[in-house]
Amino acid sequence: MMANKNQQVIRSILVYFAAVLINLIITVPLFFLRERLNTSTIALIYLLPVLLSTVFWGLLPGLLTGLTAFFLFNYFFIVPYYTLFVHKAEDITVLLIFFLVAFLISQLVGRVQKNLSLATTREIQTTRLYEFNLALTHAGTLQEVAHVIANHIKEAFQAQYVMVDAVLNSETGCHDHIPADGAPPAGKPVIVMALQTPRAFLGEVHIWREESRLDVFEEQMLHTFTSQGALALERIELAQSETRTRVLEESDRMKSALLSSVSHELRTPLSTIKAAVTSILSGEVEWGSEAAQDLLSAVDEETDQLNRLVGNLLDMSRIEAGALNPEINWNELSEIVESALHHLRHELDGYTVTLDLPDNLPLIPVDFMQIERVFTNLFSNSAKYASPGTEIQVNARVQNGQTVLIQVNNQGPPIPEDHLERIFDKFYRITNAARVTGTGLGLSICKGIIEAHGGKIWAENLPGRFAFNFSLPLTRKGKPQAAVESET
């Protein structure tokens, strides 16, 4: 700081010396030409360095140049020469007019320079504030906003180091220190400005630089930087709080929907199982009779339904936790489909299921149980929305030798185009939930399983039919079956 002041003093001395020197340089040729030039011309020539000094160095050097020119003009060019005495009245008038003109020129040019400097400063401030606000609008997190504040203040105020000490987590009261670049210099910061909004205190900005004092414009700009930065921090924090609130509300809604769906789905098969077992244990139905066999078949069917329900819940929990890791093996698609149809034989009773699976269809690298659950959920969904006695079709074909495209379609009603993507969301239904049973997780689980296998699933309306399409890769680790088996 002391070195900076010394530099300013030396610069001022050099400027004042130059202001005097320029008059001395002009005086030399004028001295030899004074017999040929009148005093008015010489006076006008002396006004030139006054103008130049004021333009390039400011008001005070201009005034010093004018005062020096006044004495040089009087000493060398007003009779009697080489004295500061003036004998003629007209010479006194010339000197006074010269001094007045020199003074006015210095004042006018100095004022113009000052206004120009002020306009330039305001332009720089406006540009910096625009860039600062533009950067704040692109900052999406609290940490990014704090970095924008630190970096722009460091650049605008030529600071050695800037640190933003902000409360970036109001829930825990945790302070995060956001530095600009590098490490802070030794010693305390010379400027500390609060990050304050009408709502709360959000922290402080610590600035290290050589000059500890701020001029009026710097103080205004720094206040604007910190106030705008504090508002941006508050805006991001409020937006994050609102997002967290919405997430919690949606989570509560989904938990309520899941509890309602699961309780309904559990109650129906449990009631059937309870009634069947109670009838057999009470002796109302003889053991080994046809009625007992029907009751046991009902228990077996409802147990399978409960098993599928629990399996869906477990799969959904794994999908949400990112822990759905398929055990990939080479399998025949027809075997997977047949296994799913076997488990749903009672639910699909009354529907015609048609399989169009080419004999030359290659083996597919999938998790047998997970893909079986996909078919189970798609068949179950088809049975819910398509009328009994209608047809459910399954067909598959190879695409480009890299993927297999599988389609499960039924004769159910079409779905509006804007709902086709959303039917794979959890608990999303177009039909009234009271009219269709289920947890609302089946299609969401299908999407999670297919994507875990590197495939894609979508729905579409066909003429007179509704179809689920999904693709699966025919390669494992980027290689076909023959290449993988040769390596093993």
CORGIZI-V59715 format. One record per pair of residues at least 6 apart in sequence whose ideal C-beta (glycine too) atoms are under 7 Angstrom apart, sorted by the first residue. I is the first residue (numbers start at 1). GAP is how many residues later the second one is. Records with the same first field share a line. If there is no record, write none. Layout:
I: GAP + GAP
This chain:
1: 209 + 211
4: 206 + 207
15: 42 + 46
16: 45 + 48
19: 34 + 38 + 42 + 45 + 46
20: 44 + 48
22: 27 + 31 + 43
23: 26 + 42 + 45 + 46 + 49
26: 19 + 20 + 23
27: 45 + 49
30: 12 + 15
31: 45
34: 8 + 43
39: 38 + 39 + 55
42: 31 + 35
43: 30 + 51 + 55
46: 23 + 27
47: 54 + 55 + 58
49: 16 + 20
50: 12 + 15 + 16 + 19 + 52 + 55 + 56
51: 54 + 58
53: 8 + 9 + 12
54: 8 + 51 + 52 + 55 + 56 + 59
55: 54 + 58
58: 52 + 55
59: 47 + 51
62: 44 + 47 + 48
63: 43
66: 36 + 37 + 40
69: 33
70: 25 + 28 + 29 + 32
71: 13
73: 25
74: 10 + 12 + 21
75: 7 + 9
78: 8 + 13 + 17
80: 7
86: 6 + 9
121: 96
125: 92 + 96
128: 28
129: 95
132: 20 + 93 + 96
133: 95
135: 13 + 17
136: 9 + 12 + 92 + 96
139: 6 + 9 + 93
141: 95
142: 26 + 91 + 94 + 95
143: 25 + 33 + 35
145: 84 + 87 + 88 + 91
146: 18 + 20 + 22 + 30 + 32
147: 31
149: 15 + 56 + 76 + 80
150: 12 + 13 + 14 + 28 + 29 + 30
151: 29
152: 73
153: 6 + 9 + 52 + 54 + 72
154: 8 + 26
156: 65
157: 50 + 52 + 61 + 65
158: 51
159: 48 + 49 + 50
160: 25 + 48 + 49
161: 19 + 21 + 23 + 24 + 47
162: 18 + 43 + 45
163: 14 + 15 + 16 + 21 + 43
164: 14 + 39 + 41
165: 10 + 12 + 38 + 39 + 41
166: 10 + 12 + 29 + 36 + 37 + 67
167: 6 + 8 + 35 + 36
168: 6 + 8
170: 67
175: 28
184: 24
185: 23
189: 17 + 18 + 19
190: 17 + 18 + 19 + 22
191: 16 + 21 + 23
192: 12 + 14
193: 11 + 12 + 29 + 33
194: 7 + 10 + 32
195: 7 + 8 + 9 + 10 + 31 + 34 + 35 + 38
196: 6 + 34
197: 33 + 34 + 37
199: 35
202: 28 + 31 + 32
205: 21
214: 8
254: 172 + 173
257: 170 + 183
258: 181
261: 178 + 179
262: 177
265: 44 + 172 + 173 + 174
266: 43
269: 33 + 36 + 37
272: 26 + 30
273: 26 + 29 + 30
276: 19 + 22 + 23
277: 22
279: 6 + 16
280: 7 + 12 + 15
285: 6 + 7 + 10
286: 6
301: 45
304: 39
308: 68
309: 130
311: 62
312: 127 + 129 + 130 + 133
315: 9 + 58 + 130
316: 125 + 128 + 129
318: 6
319: 126 + 129
324: 124 + 125 + 128
326: 40 + 41 + 44 + 126 + 127
327: 40
328: 37 + 38 + 39 + 148
329: 39
330: 33 + 35 + 151
331: 32 + 33 + 35 + 37
332: 31
333: 24 + 28 + 31 + 63
334: 23
336: 32 + 35 + 36 + 39
337: 18 + 38 + 57
339: 33
340: 32 + 35 + 36 + 39
341: 7 + 12
343: 33
344: 32 + 35 + 36
347: 33 + 36
348: 31 + 35
350: 38 + 39
351: 32 + 37 + 39 + 41
352: 39
353: 39
354: 37 + 39
355: 39
356: 37 + 38 + 39
357: 39
361: 35 + 37
362: 112 + 119
363: 118
364: 40 + 108 + 110
365: 111
366: 87 + 106
370: 79
373: 72 + 76
374: 72 + 75 + 76
377: 65 + 66 + 68 + 69
378: 30 + 68 + 90
379: 13
380: 62
381: 61 + 62
382: 10 + 26 + 28 + 30
384: 52 + 54
385: 27 + 28
386: 6 + 24 + 25 + 26
390: 20 + 21
391: 20
392: 18
393: 16
394: 14
395: 12
396: 8 + 9 + 10
397: 8
398: 6 + 76
399: 6
402: 71 + 72 + 73
403: 68 + 69 + 70 + 71
404: 67 + 68 + 70
405: 64 + 66
406: 64
407: 60 + 61 + 62
408: 60
409: 53 + 56 + 57 + 58
410: 55 + 56
411: 53 + 54
412: 54
414: 47 + 52
415: 8 + 15 + 44 + 46 + 51
419: 11
420: 39 + 40
422: 6
423: 20 + 36
424: 19 + 20 + 23 + 33
425: 19
426: 14 + 15 + 18
427: 13
428: 12
429: 7 + 11
446: 11
447: 10
450: 6 + 7 + 20
453: 19
454: 19
455: 15 + 16 + 17 + 18
456: 14 + 15
457: 11 + 12 + 13
458: 11
459: 8 + 9
460: 7 + 9
474: 6
476: 8
477: 7
